[in-house]
Amino acid sequence: MFEKGRLAIALALFSSAPLHAETMDMQQLLQNVINHYPAIKTAYFQVAKARQENLKIRGQLGWQLATQTGYAKEVSPFGSPVDQMMIGGSLGRKLESGDQLTFSGSLAYEDSESSVSPLLPNPSTSSNLKVEYTMPLGKGAGNLDYSLGLLNAKAAVDIKTADQMILLDTMAEQVIELYVSAINTQQRIENTHLSIKRTEKLSRFINDRLKLGIVEDKDQLQTDAQLQSQKAQLSVLNLAWTQQLIAINRLSGKSWNSQTALSTPSIKLNNSHAVENQISFVQQHSPALLQINSLISIADNNITAQRQNQDDKIDLKLYIGNKTTSGDAIDNSDVVAGVQLEFAQSTDKSAGNAALYQAQLERGLQLQNKKQLLENLHYDLASLLAESAAINQTINAYQKSKRAELKKLKDAEERYRSGRIDIDQLLQFENQLSATELSLNLQKMELQKRLLKLSLLKGDIWKDIQLPVFDFTHDDNIIGETL
């Protein structure tokens, strides 16, 4: 009971609203929804978050600084207590080639309670400076982890961007459905108004003839019954329009009782559009295809990485430096250098083989998904084009039918005026004309609905839409407002 009362109040408020309502077309409605829809910003957050992964990976090539210092109370090899103090540090980075460059240095001070030999200074200070260059010759050569990491980061951004596009496309499809449904309701209301006007005109004619005693009471009763039925139908349609308009205002972020008139779209059907000519545009826009291509790219990168992980580890290390020792009348400084080859091999390859096989299976899975998606896109496009052509033929047929129904009704009115047919047949012809007019208008909107969906499938619907822009780097309020 409460729901019925609330709808009645809403309908009354809409009915009493000013007649001069804002007129919106499909593009304006979609733009209003884009500007208001909160979930869109969430999708943009996900894209911005994914972009940070690229910076994290590039940071792997940055310089890394490490320091250490300490004090120890130890025993020398000769059994005497020794105080030791040490400070050291290193500065290194991995190069884009996979090689590694490291600068290191240390300073140590030792003081023994007893001097073992005059040849060994006590206390003594020693330093060690070294430049080390490491070249991976097997596993790690070429720094695939870095280069593939960048490629995967880009693919991850593409996936999140595709998620954002899917959200926008899904929302646009809902807007199209609501928009066309609301216009269909408008068409039904207009059609019912025309029927009411024709019935009222007939009722006046019958009423005048009834006063003269030319027609019977049943003619007036039948006409009045049809008129009341039409008015009841109009009331139901007005309620449906009220509900749809509230839904439109809600999506647009407007006041619930804002008055809006929707303009009927008039997209032309281009008969030269063939599936083969349009499929490239559909594939170019498809966010689902972008997602799958990105997942295939990640799978390819994982296969490459897993194959290198099965290689043996062979590192060539080159170093050069200087060592000094100073203390009781001793001061030595020597240049040191060397070459070192390190080798490591995993004796159990089962884990690596399993990881490689998983990556290959993932690639096969995504290729199969891509094949299915391309087929679906092809059928979706072909279906929209075929349905549009068929509906266009239906519209031509209804236009001819409407002209015939008009002639038939005018002829019936003349015959009724001369008493050659009953009111039942005249009302039947009126209903047939009304039904034909409504069917014609609804078919026109069905064609517009297909053409709007075709525009969405190719991405053309977004050409005149201003998508939101968020400055996640400099605008702290964007991040702060979510905390």
Secondary structure, DSSP 8 states (H G I E B T S, - for coil): -HHHHHHHHHHHHHHTS-S--EEE-HHHHHHHHHHH-THHHHHHHHHHHHHHHHHHHHGGGS-EEEEEEEEEEEE-TTS-EEEEEEEEEEEEEE-TTS-EEEEEEEEEEEEESS---TTS-SSEEEEEEEEEEEEESSTTTT-HHHHHHHHHHHHHHHHHHHHHHHHHHHHHHHHHHHHHHHHHHHHHHHHHHHHHHHHHHHHHHHHHHHHTT-S-HHHHHHHHHHHHHHHHHHHHHHHHHHHHHHHHHHHHT--TT--EEE--------TT--HHHHHHHHHHH-HHHHHHHHHHHHHHHHHHHHHHHTS-EEEEEEEEEEEEEEETTEEEEEEEEEEEEEEE--S--HHHHHHHHHHHHHHHHHHHHHHHHHHHHHHHHHHHHHHHHHHHHHHHHHHHHHHHHHHHHHHHHHHHHTTSS-HHHHHHHHHHHHHHHHHHHHHHHHHHHHHHHHHHHHTGGGTT-------TTT-HHHHHTT-
